[in-house]
Amino acid sequence: MRNFLIVSLLFLSVGCEKTKITNNDRFASDQQEMLTHLGENLILPSLLDLESKTASLSTQANAFSSELTIENLALLKESWRLAYIQWQVTAFYQFGPALYEGFISLNIYPANTLLIQDYITSGTYDLKTAGATLAKGFPALDYMLFGYSATESELLVALSGNQNAVDYIKNLCANIHETVSLVANGWKSDQGNYVSTFSNNLGTSSGGGISLMVNSWSQYMEAHLRNAKVGTPNGNSVVTSERFGPFPEKSEAYYNSSITLDLLKTSLQTLYNFYMGIAPDGTDGKGLYDYLKIINAQNGTLADDYAARIRSAQTETDQLNPLFTDAIINQGTEVTDVFNELKALVALLKVDMVSALSISITYADNDGD
């Protein structure tokens, strides 16, 4: 009888372990399917599209520097607009190759116009250094193309007598393209092979693919979307309901604020698509939404709750004046509503989603939310 019990217990032990391994294997397979889809069908194509658009931007800058005409200026401005919008589609991929190439530094605003003027006057600068962060990227071009002179005609006159300024525009565009290309090349499977690395980086450790992705998502949502795009220019804070603004000069694309709301809306739509696993070509694959459903996070409710929160933020954003600087001056309450929706999104992500995924927030967080 004793031998029978021992054999039975061993059998049960092996059976339970087998079930445990099977479940782990199933979740590992789901993780890999999700990471592969996101890497191959969302992240890499978006970066390649940005690379193409920044190549056009650099080409147009060269053409403009060779011939300062209204027509070439219009083409350069349009290339800037298209590249800036596409930047929003890729901006929260702050892991892997982007982490080492200064990717996020291409959109730190407001630009330091005094530093830009110093660079132009001296003709000596290095846009690859940390000290140049506030004098480069899309915000610096926003100033040079839309804020350097009051009108297009005046801009052409100002530039025609200042080769350093013309060269600065050209060098800004070249630096943007070079930085984007380094990141895109790092993701290409035939070069840096980070798509493969990302797809096979399974598990919930701090260096795992899910952790890297969610931490990047959370940091972008918190610092760059909620705060920089909305809270700072509108005068909102996470520590008080009192509004201290508005500060229109701190908004994204301040000198051409007609596109500022488009940049915000593109960011929100990108986050929704990424969360749902919807690729730029419309392919609907496995995203975090599907994975949260698979692991039955909060009895199956968390996945839909987070999707609904993003949609709610989009609905609030749709109520704003198309000219964002006017919105924060005349619709401060409505912009605060957008801020509060983004604040709730960050909290849901950093608490509920992180807990459900068994990962940890690893970046520095000092604002108390």
C-alpha positions in Angstrom: 0.0 0.0 0.0 2.8 2.4 0.9 4.5 1.7 -2.4 1.2 2.3 -4.2 0.8 5.7 -2.5 4.4 6.7 -3.4 3.8 5.8 -7.1 0.5 7.6 -7.1 2.0 10.8 -5.6 4.8 10.7 -8.1 2.3 10.3 -10.9 0.3 13.2 -9.7 3.4 15.3 -9.3 4.5 14.6 -12.8 1.0 15.2 -14.1 0.8 18.6 -12.4 4.3 19.6 -13.6 3.3 18.6 -17.1 0.2 20.8 -16.9 2.2 23.7 -15.6 4.8 23.4 -18.4 2.0 23.2 -20.9 0.4 26.4 -19.6 3.7 28.2 -19.6 4.5 27.0 -23.1 1.1 28.3 -24.2 1.6 31.7 -22.8 5.2 31.8 -24.2 3.8 31.0 -27.6 1.2 33.8 -27.2 4.0 36.2 -26.1 6.1 35.3 -29.1 3.2 35.6 -31.5 2.4 39.1 -30.1 6.0 40.3 -30.1 6.7 39.0 -33.6 3.6 40.7 -35.0 4.3 44.0 -33.3 8.0 43.9 -34.3 7.5 42.8 -37.9 4.2 44.4 -38.9 4.0 47.6 -36.8 7.4 48.8 -35.4 9.7 48.1 -38.4 7.3 49.3 -41.1 6.6 52.5 -39.2 10.3 53.2 -38.8 11.0 52.5 -42.4 8.2 54.9 -43.4 9.8 57.5 -41.1 13.2 56.8 -42.6 11.7 57.4 -46.1 10.0 60.6 -45.1 13.1 62.0 -43.3 15.1 61.1 -46.5 12.7 63.3 -48.5 13.0 66.0 -45.8 16.8 66.0 -46.2 16.6 66.0 -50.0 14.2 69.0 -49.9 16.5 70.8 -47.5 19.4 70.4 -50.0 17.2 71.6 -52.9 16.1 74.6 -50.9 19.6 75.5 -49.8 20.7 75.4 -53.5 17.8 77.6 -54.6 15.9 79.8 -52.1 12.5 80.0 -53.7 8.9 80.1 -52.4 8.3 76.8 -54.2 11.2 75.0 -52.6 10.3 76.4 -49.2 6.7 75.1 -49.6 8.1 71.6 -50.5 10.4 71.7 -47.5 7.6 72.7 -45.1 5.4 69.9 -46.4 8.2 67.4 -46.0 8.7 68.6 -42.4 4.9 68.2 -41.7 4.8 64.7 -43.1 7.9 63.5 -41.3 6.7 65.1 -38.0 3.4 63.3 -38.2 5.1 60.0 -38.9 7.4 60.7 -36.0 4.4 60.4 -33.7 3.8 56.9 -35.0 7.2 55.8 -33.9 8.0 58.0 -30.9 7.3 55.6 -28.1 9.6 52.8 -29.4 12.1 54.0 -26.9 13.9 50.6 -26.5 16.4 48.5 -28.4 18.2 50.6 -31.1 16.4 53.8 -30.3 17.7 53.8 -26.7 21.3 54.1 -28.0 20.8 56.5 -30.9 19.2 59.5 -29.2 16.0 59.0 -31.0 13.8 60.8 -28.5 16.1 63.9 -28.6 14.7 64.7 -32.1 11.5 66.1 -30.5 12.3 67.9 -27.2 10.5 71.2 -27.1 10.3 74.1 -26.8 13.4 74.8 -28.8 16.0 77.1 -27.4 16.0 79.8 -29.9 18.9 81.7 -28.3 21.1 78.7 -28.6 20.0 78.2 -32.2 20.9 81.8 -32.9 24.3 81.3 -31.3 25.0 78.2 -33.4 24.0 80.1 -36.6 26.2 83.1 -35.7 29.2 81.1 -34.9 28.7 78.4 -37.5 30.2 75.9 -35.0 28.1 73.2 -33.4 27.7 69.5 -33.1 24.1 68.3 -33.3 25.1 64.8 -32.0 26.0 66.1 -28.6 23.6 66.3 -25.6 24.2 70.0 -25.3 22.5 70.5 -28.7 19.3 68.7 -27.8 17.2 71.9 -27.5 18.5 73.3 -30.8 17.9 70.4 -33.1 15.2 68.0 -34.4 11.7 68.8 -35.5 11.2 71.7 -32.9 14.3 73.5 -34.2 13.0 73.2 -37.8 9.6 74.5 -36.6 11.4 77.6 -35.5 13.6 78.0 -38.6 10.8 77.4 -41.1 7.9 79.2 -39.3 9.3 81.4 -36.6 12.6 82.8 -37.9 10.8 85.5 -39.9 7.3 86.8 -39.9 6.5 85.9 -43.5 7.8 83.6 -46.2 9.1 86.5 -48.2 11.0 87.9 -45.2 12.4 84.4 -44.4 13.8 84.2 -47.9 15.4 87.6 -47.6 16.9 86.8 -44.2 18.3 83.5 -45.4 19.7 84.9 -48.7 22.1 87.0 -46.7 23.0 84.3 -44.1 24.6 81.2 -45.4 25.1 79.9 -41.9 21.3 79.9 -41.3 20.8 78.0 -44.6 23.4 75.5 -43.7 21.8 75.1 -40.3 18.5 74.1 -41.8 20.2 71.6 -44.1 22.2 70.2 -41.2 19.1 69.8 -39.0 17.4 67.8 -41.7 20.5 65.6 -42.3 20.8 64.9 -38.6 17.2 63.9 -38.3 17.5 61.5 -41.2 20.8 60.1 -40.0 19.4 59.4 -36.5 16.2 57.8 -37.8 18.2 55.6 -40.2 20.4 54.3 -37.4 17.4 53.2 -35.5 15.6 51.8 -38.5 18.7 49.9 -39.5 19.0 48.4 -36.0 15.5 46.9 -36.4 16.0 45.5 -39.9 16.4 41.7 -39.7 19.1 41.7 -42.3 21.2 44.2 -40.3 20.8 44.8 -36.6 18.4 41.9 -36.3 16.5 43.5 -33.4 13.2 42.3 -34.7 14.3 38.8 -34.1 15.8 39.7 -30.7 12.6 41.4 -29.7 10.4 38.6 -30.9 12.3 35.9 -29.0 12.8 38.0 -25.8 10.1 36.1 -23.8 9.2 36.3 -20.1 8.4 39.0 -17.6 11.8 40.0 -16.4 12.9 43.6 -16.6 14.8 42.9 -19.8 12.0 40.9 -21.4 10.3 42.1 -24.5 6.9 42.8 -22.8 8.6 44.7 -20.0 10.7 46.8 -22.4 7.7 47.6 -24.5 5.3 48.5 -21.6 7.9 50.5 -19.8 8.6 52.5 -23.0 4.9 52.9 -23.5 4.4 54.1 -20.0 7.3 56.5 -20.0 6.1 58.0 -23.3 2.5 58.3 -22.1 3.6 60.0 -18.9 6.4 62.3 -19.9 5.8 63.0 -23.6 2.1 62.6 -24.2 0.3 63.6 -21.0 2.8 66.1 -19.7 4.7 67.6 -22.7 1.9 67.6 -25.3 -1.0 68.6 -23.0 -0.2 69.3 -19.3 2.8 71.6 -19.6 1.3 74.0 -22.2 -2.1 74.0 -20.6 -0.7 74.5 -17.1 -1.9 71.1 -15.6 -0.1 69.1 -13.0 -0.6 65.6 -11.6 -0.2 66.8 -8.0 -3.0 69.4 -8.0 -6.2 70.1 -9.8 -5.3 73.8 -10.0 -4.4 75.0 -13.5 -1.4 77.3 -13.8 -1.4 78.1 -17.5 -1.8 78.6 -20.3 1.7 78.5 -21.7 1.2 78.3 -25.5 4.9 78.9 -26.2 5.6 75.5 -24.6 3.4 73.6 -27.0 4.6 71.2 -29.6 5.1 72.8 -33.1 4.4 76.2 -31.5 5.4 78.2 -34.5 3.1 76.2 -36.8 0.4 75.4 -34.3 -2.0 74.5 -37.0 -0.6 70.9 -36.9 -0.2 70.6 -33.1 -3.5 69.0 -32.6 -2.9 66.6 -35.5 0.3 65.5 -33.8 -1.6 64.8 -30.6 -4.4 62.9 -32.4 -1.8 60.8 -34.3 -0.1 59.9 -31.1 -3.4 58.7 -29.5 -4.5 56.8 -32.6 -1.0 55.1 -32.8 -1.2 54.0 -29.2 -4.7 52.5 -29.8 -3.6 50.7 -32.9 -0.5 49.4 -31.2 -2.5 48.2 -28.2 -5.0 46.4 -30.5 -2.3 45.0 -32.8 -3.5 46.9 -35.9 -0.7 47.4 -38.4 -0.2 50.4 -40.7 -1.5 48.3 -43.6 -4.7 47.4 -41.6 -3.6 43.9 -40.6 -5.2 43.0 -37.3 -2.9 40.7 -35.3 -2.2 40.0 -31.7 -1.5 43.0 -29.5 -1.5 43.7 -25.8 -5.2 43.8 -25.9 -5.4 40.2 -27.1 -2.7 39.1 -24.6 -4.5 40.6 -21.7 -7.6 38.7 -22.8 -5.6 35.4 -23.0 -4.3 35.7 -19.5 -7.8 36.8 -18.3 -6.5 40.0 -16.7 -8.9 41.2 -14.0 -11.4 38.5 -15.0 -11.2 39.5 -18.6 -12.2 43.2 -18.0 -8.8 45.0 -18.1 -8.3 44.7 -21.8 -11.5 46.4 -22.7 -11.2 49.0 -19.9 -7.9 50.2 -21.3 -9.2 50.3 -24.9 -12.2 52.3 -23.7 -9.9 54.8 -21.9 -7.9 55.5 -25.0 -11.1 56.0 -27.0 -12.4 58.4 -24.3 -9.2 60.4 -24.5 -9.7 60.6 -28.3 -13.3 61.8 -27.8 -12.2 64.5 -25.5 -9.5 65.6 -27.9 -12.0 65.8 -30.7 -13.7 68.6 -28.8 -10.7 71.0 -29.1 -10.2 73.9 -31.4 -8.1 72.8 -34.4 -5.6 75.5 -33.5 -4.1 74.1 -30.3 -2.7 77.4 -29.0 -6.2 78.8 -29.2 -7.6 75.8 -27.5 -5.3 76.1 -24.4 -6.2 79.9 -24.2 -9.9 79.6 -24.8 -10.7 76.0 -23.9 -8.6 75.4 -20.8 -11.3 73.3 -19.2 -11.7 71.1 -22.2 -7.9 70.6 -22.5 -7.8 69.8 -18.8 -10.4 67.1 -19.5 -8.0 65.6 -22.0 -5.2 65.8 -19.5 -7.3 64.0 -16.9 -8.1 61.2 -19.3 -4.4 60.8 -20.1 -3.7 60.8 -16.4 -6.2 58.0 -15.8 -4.6 56.1 -18.7 -1.2 56.3 -17.2 -2.5 55.1 -13.8 -4.3 52.2 -15.3 -1.2 51.2 -17.2 1.3 51.6 -14.4 -0.8 49.9 -11.7 -3.4 47.5 -13.2 -1.7 46.5 -16.4 1.8 46.2 -14.9 0.4 44.0 -12.1 -1.6 41.8 -14.6 1.5 41.3 -16.7 3.8 40.6 -13.7 6.3 43.2 -14.7 7.8 46.2 -13.0 8.2 49.9 -13.9 12.0 50.3 -14.2 12.4 53.9 -15.3 12.7 56.9 -12.9 9.3 58.2 -11.8 9.2 61.2 -9.6 5.9 63.0 -10.2 3.8 61.0 -7.8 1.2 59.5 -10.0 
